Amino acid sequence: MGRLTATQRLGAFVADLTYDALPAEARAKTKLCLLDGVANALGGLTGQAFGHDWRRWVEWLAEREDVHPHRDYAAWKASLLQRIDPAFGEFLYPGVKHRARLEEIQWGGVRKDGIPALTNPRHVPARAATYLTPDELVLGLVVRGEARAYPLRIMDWHEMANDVVGGVPISIAY
């Protein structure tokens, strides 16, 4: 039980170790990994042997319903993430109600609103879309008899589309 107490004190620290916190030589590796001191401390506190495998530590933490973050964790995490993007304060603050575990919330790689939505995109007839191959995947819909296709390779870059199809305003999240 002593190990569990140490783990609880450690809380959600593992999930908050970001790529940017690693030294340049560690960032150069293709796989995220923990610093030696952190990996050793986690192993000693928890009895687990995941070593430097950051993703495995995060998965282990997600499986542990008995590990809870400190009561001030939301404030600490908000402060940390606001250094990356001040807009995190709109979503993460002391006392925030949540269903997802706070320690599983991670920066997604871009600032809030950093990925522009496709808004009323220009469309071309299917025959004119020569940049698409016949086997490319699209998000397709028909509204009031009007058909549209949103190529996934374009949606990968935008993740949202706002359009009017068949006279009906629509939003697509991908």
N, C-alpha and C positions, 0 to 999 in steps of 0.2 A: 504494500500500500504506500510505502514511502516513495517509491518511484512514481506512482501516480500523482502524488502531491507535487513533486518536482515538475512533472509533465504539465500539470495544471498551471503551475506558476509560469512555466515556459509559455503556456497558452498557445497562441497561434503564430508564434514567431516564425516558424518554418515557412508558412505560406507567404510571408512578407519579404522574403529574401528575393530581391529582384536581380535581373540580369545586370542592370547598371551598377549594382553594389559590388559586383565581382571585379577583381583586378583585370587589367587588359589581357593578360595571358589566359585567364579562365574564360573571358568573353570570346576569345578567339576559337575556343573549342566549339564543336557543333552541339554539344549537349550541355544543358544547364547543370551546374554542380555547386555544392556547398563549399565554403571555405573550410580548411582543415579544422580550425578551432571550433567552428559551429557543428560540423559533422561529429567530431569527437564528443562535444558536450551533449548533443542529442542522443548519441549512442549510450553514453554513460547515464543519462537521466532516464531514458526509456527502456534500456535493455534491448533495443532493436539494432539490427546490423545492416542498415541501408547505406552506410558510408556516405559518399558524396552525391548520391543519387537524389537530387532535389525533388524530382517528380514523384519518386517513391515515398519520400517523407510527406509530401502534400497529400498523396493518396491515403497513406496511413492515418494522417490526422483527420481526414474526411470520414474515415471509417469509425472513428472514436467518438461515440456519443457521450462518453464520460469525461471528455476533455472540454473545458469551457474557458473562453478568454476572460481575462481580468475585467472587472467592472468598468475600468477606464479605457478599455481597448478601443472602442469606437472613436473616442476623442484622439487617441494616439494615432490610430490608423488614418483618420481624417487629416490630421496634421501632416503625416508622412505623404499621403497621396496628393494633398494640396500643393506640395512642393513640385509635383509634376504638372498638375493642372488645378488651379484654384477652384474650378467648377465642381470638384469633388465635394466641396463643402455643401453643395445643394442636395447631395444624396447621402452623405455619410457625416453624421454629427452625433454628439452625445445624446443617448436616449432614442436614437432612430429605431423605428419599428421595422422588423425584418423577418423574412421567412428563411432566407438563405443564411448560412453561417457567415458571419462577418469575416472570419479568417479565410474564407474562400473567395472573397471579393479581391480581384486583382486588376491592375491597370491593363487595359486592352491594347495598348500600343499607340493610340492616338488620343489627342485631347477631345473633350466634348465637342460635338459638332465638327470634328475634324474630317469626317467622311461626308462629302456632299451627296445629298439625295439627288436622284434623277427627278427633276420636276418638269412635267409636261415635255418629255423627251420627243425629239423628232423621230418619226417612224417612216419606214420605207416599205413598199410592198415586198412580199416574200421573195419574188423573183429577182428583185433588185438588191437583195441582201447577199451579194456575192462573197462577202467577207466571212460568211458562215459556211461551215461544212454540213452536209446532210445529216451527220450523226451528232451534231452539237446539241447539248441540252438547253432548253429554254423553259422559263416559267410562262405558261400559256393560260389565257382566260378568254372567255366570251361573255360579253355583257350586252343584253338586248340586241343580239345578233351581230355585234361588232367584235372581231377577234383581234387579239394582240399577243405578241410574243416578246419576252424580255430575255435575251441571251444571258445565260449564267456567267459567261466570261465577262460580260459588262456589269452584271449585278454584283460580281465579286468585288468590284472596285467601289460600288456605291451603297450596297446593302439595303437601300430604300428606294422606292420609286413612287412618285405621286403623279397621277395622270387622270385623264377623263376618258372613259371608255363607254361607248353607247350612251353618252350623255350623263354618266354617273361618275362622280369623283371617287377615285379608288387610291388606296395606299397598299404597297406591297413591301413586306419586310422579308429579307433573305439573310 
